[in-house]
């Protein structure tokens, strides 16, 4: 199988690329190695596979229409895992145009590439942030998500709508995956676990928003990748029971699906910190702060559709996942 992966230098993209190569697929990776966070970490992720005989790297921006078109024309991927995006809820308050360029214009270029080159399945990263002001738990892909609380979330919702239009117009099979707070080795430095670990080891305070009352459905990286692989191998078909009078947001009369990938077990932020403290052997200095703009108080994934359709549910506990992250962090940074 020939698979195009966008964002192979990213947290999830690099882990997925490794798994695809391990199982014998050819991978074409597109990444611009931008400086949103430490480029050296991105390069280190790439070094794990960039010399693999079945890996081809393309340095390009998603919004570069010509470069993306050429990548599809030259390599003719059968499947696409679109994981590259401008990430971060809080950063979207500071630099909104970056999200329009990458998450909207960039996604359009990927859709057009898939449309014109007979891609059999496009899987793309959405986000739990699309649930926005929803308070009904657990979050279900069958619920309405028309009230995002950040531009980042709005762009991810827009991706789902754009994908549906291409599934409807061109019969392009598309699947959107709403990831829930991904963590683990090789993670992003702008995420809480990374920041907390760095500050605790340095004896510096950690900012704890919403006074620690946040709950997150923390999901370990290997569980996310396993879910992506299983979905990638199962192209959606039209739902024969879809009813336009009572439309189901998660399916369609077109070959279109949405899935949550989450641990299905929300954890309070203070307990998450407690587990981290035990693994570091050091107490955190907590700087309690109110809720920050764009944040939601709780996330909780309903994964029944994922279980039903691909027979998978994330299982890694935060006790195991945090221990593995700390082991990696200490090794990578030699602390």
HELIX and SHEET records of a PDB file:
HELIX    1   1 UNK A   11  UNK A   22  1                                  12    
HELIX    2   2 UNK A   39  UNK A   47  1                                   9    
HELIX    3   3 UNK A   65  UNK A   75  1                                  11    
HELIX    4   4 UNK A   91  UNK A   93  5                                   3    
HELIX    5   5 UNK A   96  UNK A   99  1                                   4    
HELIX    6   6 UNK A  100  UNK A  105  3                                   6    
HELIX    7   7 UNK A  106  UNK A  116  1                                  11    
HELIX    8   8 UNK A  128  UNK A  131  5                                   4    
HELIX    9   9 UNK A  151  UNK A  170  1                                  20    
HELIX   10  10 UNK A  192  UNK A  202  1                                  11    
HELIX   11  11 UNK A  209  UNK A  212  5                                   4    
HELIX   12  12 UNK A  221  UNK A  232  1                                  12    
HELIX   13  13 UNK A  244  UNK A  246  5                                   3    
HELIX   14  14 UNK A  269  UNK A  280  1                                  12    
HELIX   15  15 UNK A  304  UNK A  310  1                                   7    
HELIX   16  16 UNK A  318  UNK A  332  1                                  15    
SHEET    1   A 7 UNK A  55  UNK A  59  0                                        
SHEET    2   A 7 UNK A  26  UNK A  31  1                                        
SHEET    3   A 7 UNK A   2  UNK A   6  1                                        
SHEET    4   A 7 UNK A  79  UNK A  82  1                                        
SHEET    5   A 7 UNK A 121  UNK A 127  1                                        
SHEET    6   A 7 UNK A 174  UNK A 179  1                                        
SHEET    7   A 7 UNK A 256  UNK A 261  1                                        
SHEET    1   B 2 UNK A 182  UNK A 183  0                                        
SHEET    2   B 2 UNK A 219  UNK A 220  1                                        
SHEET    1   C 2 UNK A 206  UNK A 208  0                                        
SHEET    2   C 2 UNK A 286  UNK A 288  1                                        
SHEET    1   D 2 UNK A 215  UNK A 216  0                                        
SHEET    2   D 2 UNK A 267  UNK A 268 -1                                        
END                                                                             
